[in-house]
Amino acid sequence: MTSPPVFSRRSLLRGAVGTGAVAALSGCSSVLSGLTTAGEPANTLQFWDLFGGGDGLRMQSMLDVYRKQNPGVSLSATTFNWGNPYYTKLSLATVGDKPPDVAVAHLTRAKSMIEGGLLQELETDALERAGLTPDKFNERAWAAGLVDGKAYAIPMDTHPFVMFYNTDICKKAGLLDANGVIKPLKGEAAFLDAMRKAKQVTGGYAGAIALGTEIVTAWRAFQSLYAQLGGEMLADEGTKVVIDDAKALRALTFLRQLTQSGLFPKPPTTRVRSPTSPPGGRRSCSRASGRSRRSRTRRRRSRWRCSRTCSTRGRTPARPTRTRSSSRRVRSSRRTGSTGR
């Protein structure tokens, strides 16, 4: 008996290596209903993903390779917008018994879908036939995707922090071994000592961390150090917060020390601008103060109108001027319903 087409289709995942995972979905009527989509030929594979930019280009090249290697399978690939809309559509399609055969999901999302019975278990013999054995993947990435020891998804990518170093500077600082490779830096003290030696060579900064003003990269830097100390954030399937204050403080202190000591440059800081504030700083275009509720409302409306003008025209509008009599006339017209003429 020949193997079902689904297992050969899963060779789409061949070579992939965890925050991202690829999973086979099952419809609600039966476990195998997710392997074929209603109305599609038996040799059609439906694949959903949410990749854009550089990730999207790489994914497209992977799909092109699959099509060349599997001419007998019609691959239908669809890319959706990143985030909640994608997962909502994915879940609804699966519950409605019209899921894609294979889909990409973040690991945290995949586990919740497993709990909801939306993913099909990937059995060991099927994975072996497709060449997707655990030894082909990063050990920690593979283990993170297991639920009760069972595989429901294939690790696809992860987000490591990688240290690049200038060999000329490190050689002068005595940080390279006989093979020209940087010596192991174990622990905070060893790392800081190496940075001080590099700083003496450069006369400036010793290094830098690629942190922008967005939150996620800074979180990953902290989480990486915190996890190395054995710290955990959540327990009991995410229902309990178990932050270790001592370990968290140690990780934050280390990061702070890198900039306070002048070894690393301080990350850029930006002021969070209110949606009603014009670009380039705070510019008030409203009239003089008043303490009544009507005055405060009028000022807010005026400020909003001026902010929109600033943001669309790129310049500061002139301060509006009104005479006392004109202000009275406007207020009078609001009370009487006249035009003020």
C-alpha positions in Angstrom: 0.0 0.0 0.0 1.4 3.4 -1.0 1.7 6.2 1.5 -1.0 8.9 1.5 0.0 12.0 -0.6 0.0 14.1 2.6 3.3 12.6 3.8 5.1 13.3 0.6 3.6 16.8 0.7 5.1 17.4 4.1 8.5 17.2 2.5 7.7 20.9 1.8 9.2 21.4 5.3 12.4 19.6 4.4 15.5 21.6 5.4 13.6 24.0 7.7 15.2 24.9 11.1 11.6 28.0 18.1 9.4 30.7 17.6 8.0 29.7 14.2 6.5 26.4 13.3 4.8 24.7 10.4 1.8 22.5 11.3 -0.7 20.2 9.6 -4.3 21.2 10.5 -7.3 19.0 11.0 -10.9 19.8 10.4 -13.5 19.3 13.1 -15.2 16.3 11.4 -12.2 14.0 11.5 -8.5 14.1 12.1 -7.8 13.4 8.4 -10.1 16.0 7.0 -7.4 18.6 7.3 -5.2 16.7 4.9 -7.4 17.7 1.9 -9.5 20.8 1.4 -13.0 20.4 0.1 -13.4 21.0 -3.6 -9.6 20.6 -4.3 -8.1 17.8 -6.3 -6.4 15.1 -4.3 -3.0 16.2 -5.5 -3.4 19.8 -4.4 -1.6 21.1 -1.3 -2.9 24.3 0.3 -0.3 26.2 2.3 -0.9 29.4 4.4 1.7 31.7 5.8 2.1 35.3 7.1 5.5 36.2 5.8 6.4 39.6 4.2 9.5 41.5 3.4 12.7 39.5 3.4 11.0 36.5 5.1 8.4 36.5 2.3 11.1 36.4 -0.4 12.9 33.5 1.3 9.6 31.6 1.7 8.8 32.1 -2.0 12.2 30.6 -3.0 11.5 27.6 -0.7 8.1 27.1 -2.4 9.7 27.3 -5.8 12.1 24.6 -4.9 9.3 22.4 -3.7 7.3 22.8 -6.9 10.4 21.8 -9.0 11.0 18.7 -6.8 7.3 17.7 -6.7 5.8 18.3 -10.2 3.0 16.0 -9.4 1.6 18.1 -6.6 -0.2 21.3 -7.2 0.9 23.8 -4.5 -1.5 26.6 -3.7 0.3 29.0 -1.4 -1.5 32.0 0.2 0.1 34.8 2.3 -2.1 36.7 4.8 -1.5 39.8 6.9 0.6 39.3 10.0 -1.0 39.1 13.4 -4.4 38.3 14.9 -6.5 38.4 11.6 -4.4 35.6 10.2 -4.9 33.4 13.3 -8.6 34.1 13.4 -9.0 33.1 9.8 -6.9 30.0 10.3 -8.9 28.9 13.3 -12.3 29.6 11.7 -11.3 27.8 8.5 -10.2 24.7 10.5 -13.4 24.7 12.7 -15.4 25.1 9.5 -13.8 21.9 8.1 -12.0 23.8 5.3 -8.5 24.3 6.6 -5.3 24.5 4.6 -3.2 21.4 4.6 -0.1 23.1 6.1 0.2 26.5 7.8 2.8 28.6 9.6 2.2 29.6 13.2 4.1 31.0 16.1 4.8 28.4 18.7 2.7 30.1 21.3 -0.3 30.1 18.9 0.3 26.5 17.8 0.1 25.2 21.4 -3.3 26.9 21.9 -4.5 25.4 18.6 -3.3 22.0 19.8 -5.4 22.4 23.0 -8.4 23.3 20.8 -8.0 20.1 18.8 -7.2 22.0 15.6 -3.8 20.4 14.8 -3.1 16.8 13.8 -0.3 14.9 15.5 2.7 14.3 13.3 3.5 10.6 13.8 7.1 9.4 14.0 6.9 7.1 11.0 5.4 9.8 8.8 8.2 12.2 9.8 10.8 9.6 9.1 9.5 9.0 5.6 9.7 12.7 4.9 13.2 12.9 6.4 12.0 15.1 9.3 13.6 13.4 12.3 14.4 15.3 15.5 18.2 15.0 14.9 17.8 17.3 11.8 16.7 20.2 14.0 18.0 22.3 16.8 17.4 20.3 20.0 15.9 23.1 22.0 13.7 24.3 19.2 12.4 20.8 18.6 11.7 20.1 22.3 9.9 23.4 22.7 7.3 22.3 20.1 6.4 19.0 21.8 3.1 18.7 23.8 3.0 15.7 26.1 6.0 14.3 24.1 4.1 14.4 20.8 5.0 16.5 17.7 2.3 18.6 16.1 4.5 21.1 14.4 7.9 21.4 12.7 10.4 24.1 13.9 11.0 26.6 11.1 12.9 29.5 12.6 14.1 31.0 15.8 15.6 34.3 16.9 19.1 33.9 18.3 21.4 36.8 19.4 24.7 36.6 17.4 27.9 38.3 18.4 30.0 39.7 15.6 33.6 40.8 16.4 36.3 42.7 14.6 39.3 40.3 14.4 41.8 43.2 14.1 40.6 44.9 17.2 40.3 41.6 19.1 43.8 40.5 18.1 45.3 43.7 19.4 43.3 43.3 22.6 44.6 39.8 23.1 41.1 38.3 22.9 41.8 35.7 20.1 43.2 32.2 20.5 45.9 30.6 18.3 43.4 29.9 15.6 42.3 33.5 15.4 38.9 32.8 17.0 37.7 34.8 20.0 38.3 33.1 23.3 35.2 31.8 25.3 33.6 34.6 27.4 31.9 32.9 30.3 29.9 35.0 32.7 29.5 38.7 33.2 32.9 39.4 34.6 34.7 37.8 31.6 32.6 39.6 29.1 33.0 43.0 30.7 36.8 42.5 31.0 37.0 41.7 27.3 35.0 44.8 26.5 37.3 47.0 28.5 40.3 45.6 26.6 38.6 46.3 23.3 37.8 49.8 24.5 41.4 50.5 25.2 42.2 49.6 21.6 39.4 51.5 19.9 39.6 54.6 22.2 35.8 54.7 21.9 33.1 52.1 22.4 33.9 48.5 22.7 30.7 47.2 21.2 27.0 47.8 20.7 23.7 46.0 20.9 21.3 46.4 18.0 18.5 47.9 20.0 16.1 50.3 18.4 13.2 52.2 19.9 10.8 49.3 19.4 10.1 47.1 22.4 10.5 43.5 21.1 14.3 43.5 20.6 15.0 45.0 24.0 12.7 42.3 25.5 14.6 39.6 23.7 17.9 40.8 25.0 16.6 40.8 28.5 14.9 37.4 28.1 18.0 35.8 26.7 20.1 36.8 29.8 17.2 36.1 32.2 16.7 32.6 30.8 20.4 31.8 31.0 20.1 32.4 34.7 17.3 29.9 34.9 14.6 32.5 35.2 11.0 31.9 34.1 8.2 34.3 33.5 5.1 32.0 33.4 4.1 28.6 34.8 1.1 26.3 34.8 0.5 26.7 31.1 0.8 30.5 31.3 -1.7 30.9 34.1 0.8 31.9 36.8 3.4 34.6 36.9 6.7 33.4 38.4 9.2 36.2 37.8 12.3 35.8 39.8 13.1 39.3 41.0 16.7 38.6 41.9 17.5 37.1 38.5 15.6 39.7 36.6 17.5 42.5 38.5 20.8 40.8 37.8 20.1 40.7 34.0 18.9 44.3 33.9 21.9 45.5 36.0 24.3 43.8 33.6 22.6 45.5 30.6 22.6 48.9 32.3 26.3 48.5 33.2 27.3 48.2 29.6 26.1 51.7 28.9 26.8 53.3 32.2 30.5 52.3 32.0 30.8 53.7 28.5 31.5 50.3 27.0 28.4 50.5 24.8 26.6 53.5 23.4 23.2 54.3 25.0 20.3 53.2 22.9 18.3 56.0 21.2 15.4 57.4 23.0 12.3 59.0 21.5 9.5 60.9 23.1 6.1 59.2 22.6 4.0 61.7 20.7 0.3 62.2 21.4 -1.9 61.5 18.4 -3.0 65.2 18.7 0.5 66.6 18.7 2.0 67.9 15.5 5.3 66.4 14.2 8.5 68.0 15.3 7.6 68.9 18.8 4.8 70.4 20.8 3.2 73.4 19.3 0.1 75.0 20.8 -2.2 76.5 18.3 -5.2 77.0 20.6 -6.4 80.2 22.1 -5.6 81.5 25.6 -6.7 79.6 28.7 -10.1 79.4 30.2 -11.3 77.4 33.1 -14.9 76.5 32.2 -15.7 73.1 30.7 -16.8 74.9 27.4 -13.5 76.7 27.2 -11.5 73.4 27.7 -13.5 71.7 25.1 -13.0 74.5 22.7 -9.3 74.5 23.3 -9.1 70.8 22.6 -11.0 71.1 19.4 -8.9 74.0 18.3 -5.7 72.1 19.1 -6.9 69.1 17.1 -7.6 71.2 14.1 -4.3 72.9 14.2 -2.4 69.6 14.8 -4.0 68.1 11.6 -2.9 71.2 9.7 0.6 70.9 11.0 0.9 67.2 10.2 -0.6 67.6 6.7 1.2 70.7 5.6 4.4 70.3 7.5 4.5 73.8 9.0 3.2 75.6 12.1 0.0 77.5 11.4 -0.3 81.1 12.5 -1.8 81.6 15.9 -5.5 82.3 15.3 -6.6 85.7 16.4 -10.1 86.9 17.3 -11.4 90.1 18.7 -13.6 90.0 21.8 -16.6 91.1 19.8 -16.2 88.3 17.2 -15.9 85.7 20.0 -19.1 87.0 21.5 -20.9 86.9 18.2 -19.9 83.3 17.6 -21.1 82.3 21.1 -24.3 84.2 20.5 -25.0 82.5 17.2 -24.6 79.0 18.9 -27.2 79.9 21.5 -29.7 81.4 19.1 -29.1 79.2 16.1 -28.4 82.2 13.8 -25.6 82.7 11.4 -24.1 85.6 13.3 -24.7 87.9 10.4 
